[in-house]
Amino acid sequence: MSPLVRRRRRAARGEASPGALRWLAFGTYEVRRHPRVGVLIEGLRAAGDDVVEVNAPLDLDTAARVRLLREPWRIPLAAGSLAACWVRLIRGARRTAPPDAVLVGYLGQLDVWLARLLFPRTPIALDHLVSLGGTAWDRGLASGGGIKRRILDAVDRGALRRADVAIVDTPENAPAMRTGSGDAVVVPVGAERDWFAARRDPRPPTDGAPLRVVFFGLFTALQGTITLGRALAELTDDEDVEVTMVGTGQDYHQCRRFAAVNPRVGWLDWVPRDELPGLVAAHDVCLGIFGTTIKAHKVVPTKVFQGAAAGCAITLVLGFGWGGWQLHSKAQKMAQDKANAAVVAVLAPICADKFKHAAGAPATLVKLKATDSWKQDTFVADGGWSTFPGSEPNRNVAEACAKMLSELK
């Protein structure tokens, strides 16, 4: 029985740890872009374990990985970069004493194959926060039954079969992330120590002082930044709120276009990693995610933990089951109904706007009004106006959208 399995069984029985483990943190992960593995390493060391890193960061950020799906001709170039990193990993692994367990960092779906080859009898824990197929679907880059989705799902399955333990961030993700041995462990994303160190004393209430709000991220569909941009536009006349938006990414330009009318929104393309905790701590509120996709309701983003660690209040769309918290019976239904109503209130006007700006909109509106009222939501859904990137058609949005359009003169 491996030391890792013995420790887990002792912990399950409430017994003391059998002693420190020698961990090897392995892979092409990059802590600067994805701090999750850094949190895990800090936690293992704080628990008394010895952690050695063999890390060759792959200079391929999230946007670049998404580009590979849009432009497959780039794949050979990325494969060359990955091969160079693997050469460094192999050399580093050979210079390292045999570990008790291997931790393969986030986005390690390919790295885990190399780890299994180098350490065939050593327990491997794969930090598998999100699937490749799910991410591609969330960003509108792979349909449910398309060839891209099937390939990515196969890569995910192969990675999980080569790991002994999958580490996920929420209970909702655990069922789909089980390894060949059936093990999935829930470990919240967390925040590094420097975020806690950046915390400041609460600012005393001051008459006339604006509320300082910050968002930082990669502007993906998961983060719902298009919705956020529209919300910032609604705050144009509110002089009591100042917002700092940090980062760039997939939906950056749309978000900024919507929010451009608000003069109290400042934009920073990015901030050096060592300066980011201090910048966030200087604000009162940290914005989380506002995505409407299924994935958005299954994850707890890093920025939520980081903002809370820095002393900010947090606001986000809350998935029910979030972080293992379950509401019950009537309270759960009421809360879910309110969340659904909020989604409809945001998306229905966007749906109507898409309809009105589509080719042949006047003639299509005549057809919609001529359709039986109880069929109008189907008319809108079939036309694609109630479908948004990374999500399936929403019948409630289609119904509200159809009602708005049928009232047009």
N, C-alpha and C positions, 0 to 999 in steps of 0.2 A: 504494500500500500504506500502511495507517495506521501511525502510530508504535507503537501497541500491538502490532500484528502483527509489525512489524520487531523489536521488543524480544523478543517471545516466541520468534521464530525464532533470533535471536542467542543467547538463553539456552539453547535446545535444542542449539545447536552448541558451547556452552561459550565463546562469545565475550563480550567486554566489552559493557556496556550502551551504547547509542548516545547516551545523555544523558538528562537528567531529563524526565519527562513532566508535563504540567499536567492534574491530575485534578480532576473535579468530583464530590464526594460529594453525592448527590441523593436526596431522598425524604422520606417521612413517618416514617422510622425514629426510634426513641427509644433512645439509648444507655443510659440509666439502667435500662431494663427488659431490653434486649437488647444487651449490650455487644459483640457480634460485630463490628458495623461499626466501632466505635471501635478494635478491635484491628487491623482491616484498614487504617484510616487511619494509625494509629501505624506500622504496618509499611511502608506506602508512603512516609511521611515519613522513616523511618529509612533507607530505600533511596535517599534523595536526591531523591524526587519532590516536586512542589509540589501540595498538596491544598487546595482551597477547598470549604467546605461550604455548600450551600443546603439547609437542613433545616427542615421545618415539622412537628414531632412530632404525630402523630395520637393523641389521648388515648383510646386504645382498647386496653386490655391484653388478654392472651390469654384471660382469663375472659370479657371482654366480646365478643370475637370468637366464642367458642364459643356465647355466648348468642344471637348472631344466627342460628345454625343452629337453635337450639331455639325461638326466637321471631322468625320472619321479619318480623313487623310492625315490628321495630326497624330494619330495613335502611334505610328512607328517612331516619331520623335519622342513622344512620352515614354515609349518602351525603352528607348536608348537611355534616357535619363534615369529610369527605374533600374536598368541593368547596372549603370555606374554606381548607383546607391547600394545595390545589393553586393557588389564587389567589396565595397567598404564595410558593409555589415558582416560579410563572411570573414574578412580579415579580423575585424574586431571581436567576433564570436570566438575565433580560434585562439585569441590571446587572453580570453576570459576563463576563469575557473568554472567548472561545471556547476550550473545553478540548480537549486531545488525546484524552481518554477520560473516560467517565462511569461512576461506580460507584453503582449503585442499591442502597440498603441492604436489610437483611433484612426480610421481610414486604412486599416491594416488587412483588408480582405485579400490582398495579394501577398503581403509580408508574412502572413501566417503560414502559407505554403512553404516559404523558405525556412521559417522557424521550425516547422515540423521536420523538414529535411535535415536540418542541422542538429535538432534535439529530438530524435525519434521516440525516446522513452521518458522525456521530461514533461510534466504537466504544463499545458499552455492555456493561459487566460487571454481571451481576445476581447479588447474593449470595443464592443460592437454596438455603438449608440443607435445608428440608423442603417438601414439597408440601402444598397445602391439602387435597387429597383424602385423602392419607395421614394427615394430622393428624386429620381428621374421622373417618376409619375407626378410628384408634388410640384415639380417645375414645368410640367407640361411637355416633357421631352420624350416620353415613352408611354404609349397607350397600354391598357391592361393586357391585351393579347398580342402586342406587336413583337417583332423579332428583337428589338433593343431591350424591351422589358424582360423577355425570356432569357436572353444572354446574361443580363445583370442579375436576375434572380438565381441563375445557375452559379454565377460567381459567389453570391452570398451563401448559397447552400454548400458549395465546396469549401468555403472558408470556415463555416460552422462545423463541418464534419472533421476538420483538421484541428479544431480546438477542443479542449476538455471542459472549459468553462467560458460562457459568454457573459460579459459584463454589460448590463443595460442600465438606463437611468430611471425608468419608471416601470411599475408592474404591468402597465398596459402593453409595453413593448416585449415583455418577457416571453409570452407564448410563441411568438413568431421568431424568436432568436435562440432557440434551444440548440445545443451542440449535439454531436453524434452520441455523446453519453447522456444527453438529456438535461444538462445543467445550465441554468441561467441565473445570475446573481444580480439583484437590483442594488446599484450604488448611485445615489444622487450625484449630479454633475459637480456641485460644490464650487468653491472659489479658493484661490491661492492665498497664502498668508499676507502678501503685500496689500491685498484688498482690505483686509481687516485693519492693517496698520495705517491705511489712508483715512480711516474713519475720523470725522471731526465731531466736536461737541455740537449738539443741536443748536441751530440758529434761533435766537429769541424772536418771537413775533415782532415785526416792525411795521407800523402803519405806512402804507404806500410802497413797501418793498414787494417786487413781483415774485411770484412762485417760479423757481428755477427748475426747468425740466430738461433731462438729457436722454437721448437715444444713441446707442452705438451698435453697429452691426454690419452685415453684408447685404442688406436690402434684398432678401430673398422672398419668394412667395410665402414661405413658412412664417416670416416675420410680419407679413401683412402691411408692408410699408406704403402701399398704394392707399389702403384704407387710412393709414396714419396721415398721409399727405392731405387727404380730403378733410380729415378732422382738424388739422392745423389751419386749413383754409377757413374753417368755421370759426376759428378763434381770432380772425383778423382784427376784429374790433375790441378784443379783450386785452387791455393794457396791463393786466395783472399776471400775465403768463409770458415768460421768456423761455425759448426752447433752443437747445444746442443739438444739432444732428451730426453724428460722426460716422464716417464710412462711405463706401460706394458699393455698387453691385448691380445685380440684375434689374431691379426695379427702381434704381436711384433716380433716373431722369424723370420717370413718371411721377414719383413721389415729389420731387423738387418742383416739377411743373405745377402740380396741384397746390403746393404750399407757397408758391412764389408770391401770392397776394398778401402774405403775412409778413410784415416788416420786422417782426420780433423773433424770427427764426434764423439762427446762424448755422452755417454749414462748414464743416471741416472734413476734408477728404479722408484723413486718418490722423491718428495721434500715436507717437512712439509708445510701445508697450509699457515701458517703465513710467510714463507720464499719465497713462490712462486712468489708473486708480485714483490719483489725486484730482484729475479733472472731474470724474464722476462724483467723487466725494464732495466737491464744491457745489453740487446741486441738491435740490430738495427731493425731487422725484426722478426715478429711473424708469423708462418705458421698457416693457417686456416685448411680447409678440402679440400680434393681432390677426394672424392668419385664420382663414376659415376652412382649411383643408383638414382631412381626417388626421394627418400627421401632426398638425399644429395642436391638436387636442390630446396627443399622446406623449408629448415631450415637455420637459421643463428646461428652458434654454439657460445656457451658462450665464448670460447677462442678468438673469433674475437673481442668482446666487451672488454674483459679483456686486450688483447694485445694492443688495441687502447688506452684504458684508461691509460695503463702504458707507453705510448709514442712511441710504436713501429709502424713501417710501417707494413701493413697487406698484405699477398698474399694468395689467395685461388681461387678455381674454383667457378665462380659466376653464380648462377642460375638466369635466366631472369624472373623477377618478384620478385627478392630478396629484402626483406624488403619493398615491396610495390613499388619498382622502376620499371617502365615499359619503355622499349625502343619501338620505333614505326617504322612501314613500312620498308623501305630499310635498315635503320640503324640496326633495330632489326634482320632482316634476315641475314645481313652481320655478325653481332656479333654471332648469333646462329651458322651460318655456320663455323665460326672460332673455336667456342667451340667444335662443332662436329668433326671437322678435328683434333683438338688436342687430343680428346678422341680416335679417330681411330689411330692416330700416336703412341699413347702409347699402346693400346690394341692389335693392329694387330700383332706386333712381339711376344707378349705373346701367342696369339692364335696359331701362327705358331710353336712356341716352344712346346706348348702342343701337337700339331699334331705330330711333329717329335719324341717326346718321348713316344707316345702312343704305346701300343702293336700292332705289325704288321704294323708299320708305312710305311716301304718300299712298301708293297703290297697295302696299302691304297693310297699311293701317286700315284701309277700306275693307280688305279681306278679314282682318282681325275683328272689326266691328260687326261684320256680317256673320261671324261665327257665333254659334250658341254660347252664351255666357259661361256655361259649365265646361266648355271645351277650349276656352281662350287660353288657359294656362298651358294646355298641351300644345296649342299653336305657338306660343312663345318659347316653350321648352324645345320643341322640334326645330324651331328656327335658330337655336343656339344662342339666343340673346341672354338667357339666364345661366349660361355655362361660363365659368371663369377658369383661368389657368390653374392646373393642379387640383381641380375639384370636379365632381360630377354635377349634372343639372340639379338644381334645387327647386323642388315643386312649390314650396312656399314663396320663394323669390319670384318664380314665374307667375304665380297667382297674383301677387301684389303688383308686379310689373304690368300684367295684363289689365288690371283694374285702373292703374294710372293712365295707361295708353287709351283705354276705352273712354275715358273721361275727357280726352283731348278734343278740341273743337276744330 
